[in-house]
Amino acid sequence: MEHFKKGDLVYIHDPTYKHSKARKFSYQYKGPFEIEQKISSLIYRVRMADGTSAVIHVNRLKKAHESMRGKDVVPHENRREGTTRQENLTRLFLEAIMMIVT
């Protein structure tokens, strides 16, 4: 079981999916979001993208790399019109590699 501290970046597991997509193609994690407070060893308060807070069990959290601060793992907002999902994922993957290399 992972432990987090205030300021850590995490992804939140979201098992819901849109029925227009196959489950295996839907994004399982959203984020990254920032840990605001450790309530107990199993419960954390997380600052959501809209500025609100949510109380989340540690089983639904996964540590995010610090270089992802300010990025969104779900590329819906980054998706370019007229491109396929694979093209969008490839573009995001290449951008992540460029961040690591530079």
C-alpha positions, 0 to 999 in steps of 0.5 A: 500500500502506498503512502502519500504526503501533502503536495504529492501528485496522484491519479485517481482510479475511475472505473466508470466508462462511456458506453460508446467506447469499449471498456478496454479503451476507456481511461481508467485513471484521471488526473494528476491531482494534488494531495491536500491532506492526509486524513488517516493512513487510508484516506486522503483529501485530494484537490480536484481540477475544478478547485473542489476537494474530494476524500479518496481511499488510498486503494483508488490512488496511484502516484504520478511522476512530478513532471506531470504537474499541470498535465492531464492524463485524459487527453479529451481537452488535448484531443485534436479534431480529425485525429484518431485516438492512436494519433493522440496517444502517440503525440502525448507519448512523444511529448512526455518523452521530450519532457524527460529528455530535455 
